[in-house]
Amino acid sequence: MFDDLTAVLIVFAGVFMIIALRYLKLKSQTTGQMTAADATAYEQMAQMAARLETRVATLERILDSEVPAWRDNPSGFYRQASP
């Protein structure tokens, strides 16, 4: 008798926990709150984007000095730069 009752209670407790955890996850997503992991990932992506912007600016400066008309005809740049 108690074994059956214990098993049923465990099943109901498990289902309740799953529903509660999904509700809390949905609530945190809809309120716009970021978790610590999300904030860390966001910060890393922002730093990577800043580094990539710096690299692109450097490459554009190099191209501007070596091939001044590269912005006018980018497809012609490859034909012109080929040996």
C-alpha positions in Angstrom: 0.0 0.0 0.0 2.7 2.5 1.0 4.9 1.5 -1.9 2.1 2.3 -4.4 1.3 5.6 -2.6 5.0 6.6 -2.6 5.4 5.8 -6.3 2.3 7.9 -7.1 3.5 10.8 -5.0 6.9 10.7 -6.6 5.4 10.8 -10.1 3.2 13.8 -9.2 6.1 15.6 -7.5 8.2 15.0 -10.7 5.5 16.3 -13.0 5.0 19.3 -10.7 8.7 20.1 -10.7 8.9 19.9 -14.5 5.9 22.3 -14.9 7.4 24.6 -12.3 10.8 24.7 -13.9 9.4 25.3 -17.4 7.2 28.1 -16.0 10.2 29.8 -14.3 12.2 29.5 -17.5 9.4 31.0 -19.6 8.9 33.8 -17.0 12.6 34.7 -17.1 12.6 34.7 -20.9 9.5 36.9 -21.2 10.7 39.5 -18.6 13.9 40.1 -20.6 16.1 39.1 -17.7 19.5 37.6 -18.7 21.1 34.8 -16.9 24.7 35.0 -15.9 25.6 32.6 -18.7 23.7 34.7 -21.2 25.4 37.9 -20.0 28.9 36.3 -20.2 28.1 35.0 -23.8 26.8 38.5 -24.8 30.0 40.2 -23.4 32.2 37.7 -25.3 30.3 38.3 -28.5 30.5 42.1 -28.1 34.3 41.9 -27.6 34.6 39.7 -30.6 32.5 42.1 -32.7 34.8 45.0 -31.6 37.9 43.1 -32.6 36.4 42.2 -36.0 35.4 45.8 -36.6 39.0 46.8 -35.9 40.3 44.2 -38.3 37.9 45.3 -41.1 38.9 48.9 -40.6 42.6 47.9 -40.9 42.0 45.9 -44.0 40.0 48.7 -45.6 42.9 51.2 -44.8 45.4 48.8 -46.4 43.2 48.4 -49.5 42.6 52.1 -49.7 46.3 52.7 -49.8 47.2 49.9 -52.2 44.2 49.8 -54.5 42.4 53.1 -54.3 39.5 52.2 -56.6 38.6 48.9 -54.9 35.4 50.4 -53.5 34.2 51.4 -57.0 34.5 48.0 -58.6 35.1 45.2 -56.0 34.7 42.5 -58.6 37.4 44.1 -60.8 39.7 44.1 -57.7 40.2 40.4 -57.8 41.1 40.4 -61.5 43.5 43.3 -61.0 45.2 41.8 -57.9 45.8 38.4 -59.6 49.3 37.9 -61.0 
